Amino acid sequence: MHRLAYKIFFILISSQAIAQQQDSILFFMEGNITERIIGLNEVLVKPSCDCIGECSCKPTVKENYSLNRFSATDALLEKNSRISLIKRGNFAFEPVLNGMASDRLNLTIDGMKIFGACTDKMDPITSYVEPNNMKSVAVQHGAAGSMYGSGIGGSVNMETNGATINPAKKFSGEAGMGFQSASLGANALFMLNYSSKRWALMTNGVYRKFQNYRAGGGKEINYTQFEKWNGSVSGKYMPTDNDVLRFDLIMDEGYNIGYAALPMDVLYAKARIFGLTYQHLPCHGVVEKYEVKLYGNSVSHSMDDTKRPNVAIHMDMPGTTKTFGGYFDTQIKKNKHRITLRTDGYHSNARAEMTMYPVNEAEMFMLTWPDVDKLDVGIFVQDVIELSGKNRLSINARLEYLNTQVMDEFGVQQASVFNQDVSKPNHRLLKVISVSYMRTVSKSVSAWVTAGYTERAPSLTEQYGFYIFNAYDGYDYIGNVNIKNEKAAQADAGVQWKHEKAELRFTGFYYRLFDYILGAKDNTMDAMTINANGVKFSKNIPETFMTGGNLELSYSPVKMVKLSSVSSYTHGEIVGGNPLPLIAPFKNISSVKWLHQRGFVMLECESAAAQHRINPEFGERTTADYSIINVRAGYFFPIGEKKITLNAGIENLLDKRYRTHLTWGGIPQQGINGYLNISFSF
């Protein structure tokens, strides 16, 4: 109660002077974001459409955030037609891009490498940043996302707002609160920006507290509660018209987080993220920009079973990660070439423990992640070539060196039980290359094609995990230090048609994956976890493939009405064998939106097909089709230069009982849920 009272007091006091320019531009784009400084008085954010192929420069983040100002980051990401979410409870959903989960993606905040501290993936990086502190989300697919590191599925980079230099308006800000009914959830937010002529300081925060939610039909789903707060401080200083120095600090803490699909909840999840950036934009010459960034972060996480009934053996499972890194990149424009060069590196340490407390017996201890150090350095180059006014070519390449080593002798001894020698450093060289071509066919039609090759190193769990229980299939997982890098050949193609009142966009993708990493049963081993189905070791599968596509349609028959529809489909299969697990079925979100000068009303329908292509070996079960209807509305009242904004809506209007295919444990999703938000900005 003391902590709750303190946080409410903190929110209310801070909200008296709050800040963020409401007219700041937010882009959800699958490409590069470039910040340009013009003179002393203006900081503009513009999309740099050097991305070729899967690239869109639409203000989707701003649009979706305006639908519900207390949306979580997960909800914004899911608006991308190629992103779906793995749900283990009601908090911190794991993003899946093109059918590939976080182990195969690069998830970054402001280009910074951050690693979750939970062996069960209860804390994806997306959970440590809030939408009210986000300026843009850049989503890139496959090899095209290698600027932020080597990966198979692509990259998701969440760029934060930072302080705004605007001498014409010293103070600006926003304060708000909201409520939603399905879980009796309470939200509060604030933002405050102070600006002088050459420097600015911004702070913001979010507080959320939710009880167990009710599914369709009114049944309460236990262990879906959570409480969290997120705060950030950002400063920006311009010593000259062409130089910017910026620092950022993000703090995020969650408590008493329930995970209905898992045997344990979370006692706490905490992150501290720091970044220092210097950017220079020359007035003349071929160099358009160069940027240097140093960063550090720490994440701590502890699983907890003390609130679960009938626990056979109580256990504690804390984990930590610490990462320090930096990068230097430059952009060069010469003739028809725009070249981006980036060198980056980081050092990370991860350690996760398990202590079991049997009744009337001695404690048992083991390292589920055996204190692993990672040293990673890489170089990335991109050349975007304007072949003509209608043709553009882009070539990306990355070379990355990774060194991992177990630092704890106890962890070395554990692995020796399975005849694995983890005492020596493990060296890996990762290679990525991608070529994209785009053609403007006519004033309204453009098309693109991309081909690439990419590699990724195994995750900590895949390489060093020690008896990590997977609640999805009920097996204990053990890593393989000698497992091969995963590899993929990738192709993307698409076409876009734009008209004054309508727009159509179709994209398709294909991945051929080699040495795909999956768990394989070992019937000679006994499980550590009570009632587990057995043990699986990380293994390379010779070949798998994934293919799919998405279709986006929008039409405005009149200025005040907008119709839209987004459809997506992914198919994954082990060559000559069974379907790949955790592949979402066909999904469609369609809406009609009536726009007013000061607000909107929207009717939305979300539908998904049944999924019968499952892999029972990994605990999958079939999923029925479903459709839910949402109604949303918003309106603002101007008060001079200030305004009051109201958002309201009813989600799952018909109280449908359903679950998505990527929901673990067959847990049904929220039933009918009404929300009401109010905010004041100045």
N, C-alpha and C positions, 0 to 999 in steps of 0.2 A: 504494500500500500504506500509506503514511503517513496519508493521509486516511481510509482505511478503518479503520485501527487507532485513530485518534483518535475516529472516530464511535462505534465499538463501545465504546471506553472511556467516552465521554461518556454513552452510553445506560446502561451498567451502573452507573456512579457515580450518575447522576441517579435511577435506578430504586429506590434504597434508601429514598427518602422521597417517595412519589408520591401523585397526588391527583385524585380526582374522586369525588363521591358516587355510588355505584352506583344509588341510588334516585332520581336526578334524572330528570325526566320529559322524554321526547323525543317531539315530535310531527311527523309528516309530514302537513301539512294544506294544503289549497288555500284559504287565507284569511289572516287576520291573526294575528300572535302578539303577545301583550301580556304584559309582565313586571310583576308587581305586588309591592310591598313591603309587608309587614304587620308593624308593630312593628319592633323592632331585631333580633330574633333569627331572623327567618324570611324567606327570599326564595323565593317560590313562582312557578312558571311555569305559566300557565294558557292554554288556547286561548280566543281571543276569536272566537266563531262569528258575527261580523258578516258574514263572507263568505256570499254567497247564490249558489245555483246549484251550481257545481262546487266543493263544499266537503266535506272530511272531516277529522275531528279524532280520528284513530286513532294509537296509538303505533307507527306502522309503522317509523320509523327505529330505535327501540330494539329492536323485534322482529327486524328484518332484520340489524341490527348484531350481535345476540346469536347469529345463525346462524353467523357467521364474524367474529370480532373484528378480523380484519385485512382486511376488505373495503375496497376502494377506494371513493371517493365515487361513481364511475361506477356501481358495482354497486348502490348504494343508490338512486340516481336511477332506474335501469332498473326498479325494482320498481313505480314509478308506471306505470299501464297506458297512459298517453298519452305516455310518454317512451321513445324508442329512441336508439341510439347509433351514430354514425359511427366506424368503427374503421380506423385507418391502420397500426396496429402493435399493441403490447400495453400502451400507456401513453397517458393523457390523451385518452380518447374524447370526441368532440364530441356534446353532447346535442341531440336533435331532439324538439321538442314539437309534437304535432299535425301531423307531417310537415314542420315548419319548423325549419331549422338555426339556429345561433347568431346569424347576421346579423339574423334576424327576432325575436330574443328579447332580453329584459333579464336578464342573468346578473349577480347581485350577491352580495357577502358582507357581511352585517350592513347591508344597504342601501347599501353603498359601490360606486360605479362603478369598475370595474377593466377594463382593456383588454389583451388579449393582444398580444404583440410579434412574433408570427410571421405572415408573409403567407400561409403554408400552413395556418394554423389548427392547428398542432401543440401549442398551449398554451391550450386553453379555460380560462376562469376556474375551472371546477370542479376543475382539477388543482392549484390552489394552496391547497386546504383539505382536511383529513383528517377522516374520520368520528369519530375519538376526540376531536376538538375541535368537534363539531357538536351543537347542541341541537335544531335543527329545520330542516326544509326547507319553505318555503312555495311552492307551485306555483299560479299563477293563469293563466287562459287568456284569450287575445285581449285585448280592450279592458279586461277586468276587472283585468289586471295592470299598469295604467298608473301605479300609485303609484310605481313605480321607474323610469319613463320610458316614452316612446312606443315601441311595437313592435307587430308584427302577430300573432305567435304566442302571446305572453304573457310571463310572468316566472317566474324561479326565484331565490329569495332564500335563501341558506344562512346561518343564524344560528349563531354560535359560542357555546360554553358560557359563557365568562367566569368570573371568580372567584366563589366562593360564600361569603357571609357566614353563618357558623354557629358562634357562640361556644361551643356545647356540644361541638364537635369541632374542635380547633385544627388537627390534621393529618389529612388523608385522601388516599388516592391509589390508584394502580394501576401495576403493571409487568408486562410480558408479552413473550413471544417466540413466533414461529411459523415454520413451514416448509411449503412446498408443492412437490410433486414434478415437475410438468410442466415447470417452468423452473428447478428447483433454487432456488426463491425463499426468501430469508430476510427476516424482519420482526422489528422490535422496537418497543415503545412504552413510554411512561411518562407519568404525570400526577401532579402534586403540588399540593395546595391548602393554604394556611395561612390561618387565620381568627382575627381578634380580635373585639372587640365591635362595632367600627364599620368595620373595613376587612378586606380579604382580598386575597391574592396567589396566583395560580395560574400554573403553567407546565406545558407538556406537549410531547411530541415523538414523532415516528415516523421510523423508518429502514427503507428497503426496498432490497434488491438482488436482481435477477432476471437469470438467464441467458436465452439463447434458449429458447423453449418448443417442445415437441413436439406436433404435430397428431395427429389420429386416425390410427392405423396406425403411429405412432412416428417419422414424418419430422420432422427438426429444421427449424424455420422461422428462417432467418437474419435478423439485424437486428431482433430482438424483445427484446433485452436492455435493462435500464435500472437506474439507481441514483438514489435520491433521499432527502432528509431534509426534514422539516418540523418547525418548532418555533414555539411561541407563548408569550407572556407576557401575562397579563391582571391588572389591578388594579381593585378596586372600593372606594369610600369613601362612607360615609353620614354626612354632617355632621349631618343631622337624620333623624327617622323618615320624612320624606317626600321626601328628596332623595338622589340617587345620582349619583356621579361615577365614570366608568369609562374606563380606557384599555386598548387592545389593540394588540399588535404580533405580526404573523405573518411568519415567514421561511420561505421554501420554495426549495429548490435541487435540480435534477435534473442528472445528468451521463450522458454516453455512452448516450443514449437512441436505440434503433433504431426505424426506421419501415420495415417490410418493403414496404409498398405505395408508398413514395415513393423518388425517386432520391437523396435525401439523408437523413442522420440528424441528431441534435441533439447538439452539443458540450456545451451547457449551457442551462438554462432557470431563471431566478432571479426571485423576487418578494420585495418588501419592502412590507408593508401596515400602515399605522398608522391608528388611529382614537381619537378622544377624544369621549366622550358625556356629556351632562348630562341627567338626567331628574328631573322634579318631578311628584309625585302629590298634589294638594291633598286635604285631608280633607273639605272642604265646597265647595259651589258647583257650577256647571254644568260647569266644566272638570275632566275626569277625569285628564288627563295632558298635559304638554307635554315635548318632547324636542328637544335641540339636538345636532347632531353635526358635527364637523370631521374630515376625513380626508385622507390622502395615500398614494400608492403608486407604486411603480416596478416595471416588468417589463423584463427583458432576456433576449434569446434569440438563439442563434446556430446556424444550420444548418451541417452539416459533411459533406463527401463523402470525407474522407481515408481512411476504412475501406472504401470501395467499390472493387471491381476495375474496371479498364478504363474509367476516367473520361476522357471526351474532353477536357474542360477543367476543371481544378480551379477551384473558386470558394468564396468566403466570403460568407455571407448573414446578418449580424447585424441585429437590430432592437431598438428600445427604445420603451417608452411611459412617460409620467409623467403622473399625474393628481392634482389637488387639488380638493377639493370640500367640500360640506356640505349640511345640510338642517335645517329647523325644522318640526316638526309638532305638532299639538295635537288632542286628542279632547274633544269637547263632548257632554254628554248633557243634553237638555232635553225634557221631556215624552216624546213618542214618537219623538224624533229623536236619533240618535247621529251626530254629524258629525265627520269627520276632515279636517283641513286640512294640507296640506304644501306648503312652498316649498323648492325644491332647486336646486342649480347645481354645475357643475364646469368646470374648465379642464383640457384634456388635450393632450399633444403626442405625436405618433407619427412615428418615422423608421425606415426600413428600407433597407439598402444591399445592393448586390451588386458584388463585385469578382471579375473573371474573370482567370485567369492562363494565357493561351495559351502553348504551348511556343515558345520563341525569338521571341516577339512581346511588344509592350508590353501592360501591364495595361489592362483595360477596366473602367470604373466607371460605375454608374448608381444612382439612387435608386428603389427599387421602391415605397416610400412616401415622397413628397417633403417630409419635415419639415412635417407638417400640424398646425396648432393648431386646437383645437375649444373653443368657449365655448358652454355650454348652460345655460339657466335655464328652470325650469318651475314651474307651480303645479297642484296636484291637490286635488280636493275630492270627498268621498264623504258621502252622506247616507243612512243606513239608517233606515227608517221602520217602526215596529211598527204596522201598520194595525189589527191585532187580535191576539188570542192565537194565531191560526192563519195569519195573513197578514203577510208582510214584503216590503217594497219597498226596493231599493237603487239609487241613482243615482250614477254615477261620471263625472267629467269631468277632462280635463287639457288644458292649453295650454302649449306648449313652444316656445321660441325657440332656434335653433341657428345659430351663426356658425362657418364653417370657412375657413381661409386657409392657403395654402402659404407657408412662411417662407423657403425656400431658393431663391435665384435660379437655381441649377442645375436644381432641380425645375421651375421656371417655364419654362426653356428647353427641357427635355425635352418637356413637354406641347405646346409650340408646334410641334413636329415634326408633330403631328396637328391643327394649326390649332385648338388648345384654349387659351384664355386663362385661366390659373389665378392670375394676378397679383392679382386683386381678391378681396375677401372674398365668400363665398357665404352668403347668408342664406336661412333656411328657417323656416317657421312650421308646427308640427305640432299636430293637433287629435285628441282622443280623447273619446268619450262612450259610456257603457254603462248599460243599464237592466236590472235583474234583478227577478224576482218569484218568491217562494217561498210555497208553501201547505202547511200540515200538514193532510193530508186526514183522517187518523185517527191513533190512537195509534201505529200501526205504519207508516203510509204518508205520505211527503212527496214533493212534486214541485216542479220549478223550471223556469224558462225565462229566457234571457238574450238580449238583442239589443244590438249595439254597432257603432260605426264607429271605425276607428283608422287611423293613418298612421305611416310610419317614413321616416327619411331613409336614403339609400344608405350602405353601409359605406365605409370608407376604400378598400378595393380596388375596389369598384364605382364610386367617384367619381374616385379619383386613382391607382389601381394602374397600374404601368408594367412591362409584360412580366413578369407574374407567372405562372409555369408551373403549370398544373393537371394533376397526374398522373392524375386520374380520366378526363378525356377527351383529354389530350395536347395541349392548346392553351395558347398564351400569352394572358393576359388583360390588356386595357388598359381603364382606367376612362373614364368620361364625366362631366366636371364639370357638365354641364347636364342630367343625367338627372333625371327627375321623382321626387317622393316616391312611394313605394308606398302603396296604400290598400286597405282591406278592410272589407266589411260582414260581420258575424259573427252567428251564432245558435248558442246552446247550449240543450239541453233534457235533462232527466233525471228519473228517478223512483227512489225508494229505499223498500224494504220491510224492516222489521226485526221479527224474532220472537225469542222467548227463546232458541231454538236455531239460528236461521238468519237470514241477511241476503242481500238481493239489491239490486244497484245497477246501473242502466243509464243511460248518458249518450250523447248524440249531438251532433255539431257540424257546422256548415256555414260555410265561408268563401267569399265571392265577392271575388276580388282584382283590383284594377285597377292598371294601370301596373306590373305585376309585373316585377321586375328579373331578367334572365337575360343570359347571354353570347350574342352573335350573330356568326356567322362573317363575316369580311371577307376575301374572296378576293384583294383587291388588295394585301394586306400580307404581308410575309415574316416568319416566326417568328424570334425571337432564339435560342430554345433549340434545340440540335442535335437533329434527328430529331423535332421537334414537328410536329403535324398542321397547324398554321396559327395564325391569330390570331383572337381574339374580342374584340369591344367590348361594354361594358355597354349594354343596350338595354331599353326598356320594352315589355313584351308587353301588349296592350290588356286582355285578360281571361283569368283562370284561375280554377279553383275547387278547393277541397278539402272533402271530407266524410268522415265516419267515426263510429266509436262504440266504446264498450267496455262489457263486461259483467263484473261482479264478483259471485261467489257464495261464500258460506261456510256451513258447516253443522257443528254439533257434536251428533252423535247421543247421545253421553255426554260427561260433563264432561272426560274425559281425552283425547278424540279430536277433532281439528278437520280438516275437509275444506274445501279452498278451490280456486277456479278463477278466473283472470283472463284475459279475451280482449279483443283489440283489433284494429281494422281501420281503415285509412286509404286513401282513393282521391283522387288528384290528377290534374288534366287541364288542358291549355291549351284554352280554349274553341274548338271547331272544329278542333282539331289533335291533337297527340300527348300521351301521358301526361307529367306532370311527372316529372323525374328524382328519384332517391333517395327513393322512397316505399316504406316497409316493407310487406310483405304481412301477411295475417292471422297472428296469433300468440296462443298460449295457454300459460299456466303453471298447472299443477294440482299440488296436493300433498295429502298426508295426514300429519298431525302428531300424534304421541302425546306427551302432556304428563305429566310427573312433577313432584312437588313440588320437586325439585332439578334437573330437566333435561328433555330432550326427545329424540325421534328423529323424523326427517322423511324421507319419500320424495317426491321432486319430479320432475315431468316437464315439460320445456320443448319446445314444438313450434311450427313455423312452416310455413305453406303455401308452395308454389312461387310465385315472382313472374315472370310472363311479360309483365306490362304494363310495358314498359321504353321508354326513349327512347335509341336507339342514337346519336343525334347528340351526346349527352353522355357517351358511352363506357360506357353501361350494358350489362350482360349479364344474361341470365336466371339465376335462382337456383333450385336444387332445394329441395324440401321436406326437413325434417329433424325428428328428435326425439332428445332426449338425456335421460338419467336421472341425477339427483343424489341422493346420500344424505348426510344431515347429522345430527349428534348433538351434544349439549352436556350437561355435568353440572358442578355445583359442590359443593365440600366446605367446609362451615362450620368455622371455627376461632375460636370465640368470636365477636367482632364482625368478624373478618376472614374471607376466603374465598379458596379457590383454584378457578378456573374452567378447565375443559377444553372445547375445541371441536375436533371432528374431522369429516371428511367425504371423500367421493369424488365428484368432479364428472365428468360425461361417463363414467359407469360402464362403458358398453359400448364406449368408445374410438371413438366415431363420428367419421368425417371429414366435416366440414360447414363451411359459411360462412353468415353472415347476409347479407341483401341489402345492408345498408349497410356491409359490409366492403369497403374499396377493394382493387382489384388482384386480386380472387379469392383472397385469402390465407385459407387454412383456419384455423379457430379451434383452441383448445387441445384436445388429446385427453384421455385419462384423467388426472385430476389429484387426488392425495390431499393433504390438508392436516391439520396438527395444530398447535393453538395452546394455550398455557398462560399464565394470568395470575394474579397475586396482587393482591388489593385489600384495603384496610383503611380 
